[in-house]
Amino acid sequence: MKTADYSKISIIAKLTAYMRQFSDIPFASNVAKIIDAKATIDDLLQEHNLKIESLHWYALLFEARYKSISSMILQEDTPQIIELASGFSLRGLFMAHKYGISYLETDLADLNTGKEAILDQVCRINSISKPREYQCANLNALDKHEFIQVSKILNQDAPVTIVSEGLLQYLSEDEIMLLLQNIHDLLAKTGGCWITPDFTVKSPYQNISPEQQTFRQIISQYISRNMYNHTFNGDAELDKLLAWFGFAAEKFEQLELAGELETLKHMTIPESLLNSLVPQMKLWRLRTV
């Protein structure tokens, strides 16, 4: 297996931050401006003659994904959350501030470097203080030792909701296995669930536009690994793997959970394109058995 430079995946965090600014996701517009997300993405795309505007429909995907996850977190009503590879979403800041939820955001050390400065600016812009229930920690979620150490920050006597959003599509089959084991081991001790939109089945991800194909190639070259390196042949194959690791999974439609999408008010997305995107917009909730 080729060794990955995981730090390069931080470019995806900036892309996601750029797309989220078209929504009403809390703090999204602040973050996009603070990190100058558009300039970073423009620099990445310009040599391939691809403009970011041709990919703006990603904003719909990212908004629905974010909002459906947040909706399910609130439905679960667990007292603590740990988010893996959280990037610049700042979901934890919002949920800790508004709902008093204990929220631990984790990511690679390289990406977390400078995040405190971003948080300080966001809090100042919005005239809020960083809640004591909100924490950030360095974590490579594939590293068993790191996972165990970071999980000790959590209350071991209370259930936990684990969140991962936009992580698995950059992992190999072996890496997915490591992640599944680490998550299972924690949930087996604490109870709770894992919420993720990240499992990919081959058929929906084969119907993509030329621009999307080019974009995937650009990102793959930048991070030195293929996107969607491991996809499942169907739900049965996915369910079999999850059952082998001791998970029971439920699948949901993101659009049924997300509520109103601000992106649709500002962007015209052809019905044919929207119809092609819907099969990709799933959300899973997993529990140990």
C-alpha positions in Angstrom: 0.0 0.0 0.0 1.4 3.4 -1.0 2.2 5.6 1.9 0.0 8.7 1.9 0.9 12.2 2.8 -2.3 12.8 4.9 -1.5 16.5 5.4 -2.2 17.2 1.8 -5.8 16.1 2.3 -6.2 19.5 4.1 -6.8 21.0 0.7 -10.2 19.2 0.8 -11.0 21.0 4.0 -10.5 24.3 2.2 -12.6 23.2 -0.8 -15.4 22.2 1.6 -15.2 25.5 3.4 -15.5 27.3 0.1 -18.6 25.4 -0.9 -20.3 25.8 2.5 -20.2 29.6 2.3 -23.1 29.4 -0.2 -25.3 27.9 2.6 -26.5 29.2 5.9 -24.4 26.8 7.8 -23.2 28.5 11.0 -19.8 30.3 10.6 -19.3 28.9 7.1 -19.0 32.3 5.4 -16.7 33.5 8.2 -14.3 30.6 7.8 -14.2 30.8 3.9 -13.1 34.4 4.1 -10.6 33.9 7.0 -8.8 31.1 5.2 -9.2 32.6 1.7 -10.5 29.4 0.5 -11.3 30.6 -3.0 -7.8 31.7 -3.8 -6.4 28.3 -2.7 -8.9 26.3 -4.9 -8.4 28.7 -7.8 -4.6 28.1 -7.7 -5.1 24.4 -7.7 -7.5 24.4 -10.6 -6.1 27.0 -12.9 -3.4 24.9 -14.6 -6.1 22.4 -15.6 -8.3 25.0 -17.2 -11.1 24.3 -14.8 -13.0 27.0 -13.0 -14.5 26.5 -9.6 -17.8 27.9 -10.8 -18.3 24.7 -12.8 -18.3 22.8 -9.6 -20.6 25.0 -7.6 -23.3 22.3 -7.4 -21.0 20.6 -4.8 -22.3 23.3 -2.5 -25.7 21.5 -2.5 -24.0 18.2 -1.6 -22.0 19.7 1.2 -25.0 21.6 2.7 -27.3 18.6 2.6 -24.6 16.4 4.1 -23.8 18.8 6.9 -27.4 19.5 7.8 -28.5 15.9 7.7 -25.7 14.9 10.1 -26.5 17.7 12.4 -30.2 16.7 12.4 -29.3 13.1 13.3 -26.9 14.2 16.1 -29.7 16.1 17.7 -32.1 13.2 17.3 -29.6 10.9 19.0 -29.3 13.3 22.0 -26.2 11.8 23.3 -24.3 13.9 25.9 -21.0 13.9 23.9 -19.8 13.9 20.3 -16.4 13.2 18.8 -15.9 14.2 15.2 -13.2 12.7 13.1 -11.3 14.7 10.4 -13.5 17.7 11.3 -11.7 20.2 9.0 -13.0 23.7 9.3 -16.7 22.8 9.8 -16.8 24.2 13.4 -20.0 22.2 13.9 -18.7 21.6 17.4 -18.4 25.3 18.2 -22.0 25.8 17.1 -23.5 22.8 18.9 -21.6 23.5 22.1 -22.6 27.2 22.0 -26.3 26.6 21.2 -27.1 23.3 22.8 -24.4 22.9 25.5 -23.3 19.6 23.9 -19.9 18.3 24.8 -18.2 18.3 21.4 -14.6 17.1 20.6 -13.4 18.0 17.1 -10.4 16.1 15.9 -8.1 16.3 12.9 -4.5 15.9 11.8 -2.0 18.0 13.6 -1.0 19.9 10.4 -4.6 20.9 9.8 -5.2 21.9 13.4 -2.2 24.2 13.4 -3.6 27.7 13.2 -7.2 26.5 13.9 -7.2 28.3 17.2 -6.6 31.6 15.4 -9.5 30.9 13.1 -11.7 30.1 16.1 -10.7 33.3 17.8 -11.6 35.3 14.8 -14.9 33.5 14.3 -15.9 34.1 18.0 -14.9 37.7 17.8 -16.9 38.3 14.5 -20.0 36.6 16.1 -19.5 38.1 19.6 -19.4 34.8 21.3 -17.0 33.0 23.6 -15.6 29.5 23.0 -17.8 27.2 25.2 -16.0 25.1 27.8 -17.9 22.1 26.3 -16.0 22.5 23.0 -12.5 21.1 22.5 -10.1 20.4 19.6 -7.5 17.6 19.5 -4.9 16.2 17.2 -5.8 12.7 15.9 -5.0 10.4 13.0 -8.1 8.3 13.3 -6.3 5.3 11.7 -3.7 5.2 14.5 -5.0 2.9 17.2 -2.8 4.3 19.9 -3.8 7.9 19.1 -7.4 6.9 18.9 -7.3 5.4 22.4 -5.5 8.3 23.9 -7.8 11.0 22.4 -10.9 9.0 23.4 -9.8 9.3 27.0 -10.9 12.9 26.9 -14.4 11.6 26.7 -16.6 10.5 29.6 -16.1 6.8 29.5 -19.4 6.2 31.4 -21.6 8.0 28.9 -22.6 7.1 25.4 -20.9 8.9 22.5 -21.9 9.8 19.0 -19.0 9.5 16.5 -19.2 11.6 13.4 -17.1 11.4 10.2 -18.0 13.5 7.2 -16.0 13.2 4.0 -13.2 10.9 5.2 -13.6 7.4 3.8 -13.4 8.4 0.1 -9.7 9.1 0.6 -8.9 5.8 2.3 -7.8 2.4 1.0 -9.5 -0.8 1.9 -6.9 -1.6 4.5 -7.3 1.9 6.0 -11.1 1.6 6.1 -10.6 -1.7 8.1 -8.4 0.1 10.6 -11.0 2.9 11.0 -13.9 0.4 11.5 -12.0 -1.4 14.2 -11.0 1.8 16.1 -14.6 3.0 16.0 -16.1 -0.3 17.0 -13.7 -0.7 19.9 -14.7 2.7 21.3 -18.5 2.2 20.9 -18.3 -1.3 22.4 -17.1 0.4 25.6 -19.3 3.5 25.7 -22.4 2.7 23.7 -23.8 5.2 21.2 -23.5 5.3 17.5 -21.4 6.4 14.4 -23.0 8.8 11.9 -21.4 9.0 8.5 -22.3 9.7 4.8 -19.0 8.3 3.6 -19.7 4.8 2.3 -19.7 4.7 -1.5 -21.4 2.1 -3.7 -20.1 1.9 -7.3 -23.1 2.6 -9.4 -24.0 6.2 -8.2 -20.3 7.2 -8.3 -19.8 6.1 -11.9 -22.3 8.7 -13.3 -20.3 11.8 -13.1 -19.7 14.8 -15.4 -16.4 15.5 -17.3 -15.7 18.4 -14.9 -16.1 16.2 -11.9 -13.9 13.5 -13.5 -11.2 16.2 -14.1 -11.6 17.5 -10.6 -11.2 14.1 -9.1 -8.0 13.6 -11.1 -6.6 16.9 -9.9 -7.3 16.1 -6.3 -5.9 12.6 -6.7 -2.7 13.9 -8.1 -2.4 16.5 -5.4 -2.8 14.0 -2.5 -1.0 11.2 -4.3 -3.8 8.7 -4.0 -7.0 7.9 -5.8 -10.3 9.2 -4.6 -12.9 6.5 -4.0 -10.1 4.0 -4.0 -12.4 1.5 -2.3 -16.1 1.4 -3.2 -18.6 -1.4 -2.5 -20.4 -3.4 -5.2 -23.7 -2.9 -3.5 -25.5 -2.5 -0.2 -25.2 -6.3 0.5 -21.4 -6.2 0.3 -21.3 -3.2 2.6 -23.7 -4.7 5.1 -21.7 -7.9 5.1 -18.4 -6.1 6.0 -20.1 -4.0 8.7 -21.7 -7.1 10.2 -18.2 -8.8 10.3 -16.9 -5.9 12.3 -19.9 -6.0 14.7 -22.0 -3.2 13.4 -25.7 -2.9 12.6 -26.4 -0.2 10.1 -29.4 1.9 9.1 -29.4 4.0 5.9 -31.3 7.3 5.5 -31.9 9.9 2.7 -30.0 13.1 3.5 -32.6 15.2 1.8 -35.3 13.9 4.2 -33.2 15.0 7.2 -31.5 18.2 6.0 -34.6 20.4 5.9 -34.5 23.6 3.8 -31.4 24.0 1.7 -30.2 27.6 1.3 -28.1 26.7 -1.7 -31.1 26.0 -3.8 -32.3 29.6 -3.3 -29.1 31.0 -4.9 -28.1 28.4 -7.5 -30.0 27.0 -10.4 -29.3 23.3 -10.5 -30.9 21.5 -13.5 -33.4 18.8 -12.5 -31.4 16.2 -14.4 -28.3 17.0 -12.4 -30.2 17.0 -9.1 -31.7 13.6 -10.0 -28.2 12.2 -10.6 -26.9 13.5 -7.3 -29.7 12.1 -5.1 -28.5 8.5 -5.2 -25.2 9.7 -3.7 -26.8 11.5 -0.8 -27.2 8.8 1.8 -26.5 8.8 5.5 -25.7 5.8 7.7 -26.1 5.3 11.5 -24.2 2.4 12.9 -24.4 0.8 16.3 -22.4 -2.1 17.8 -24.2 -5.5 18.2 
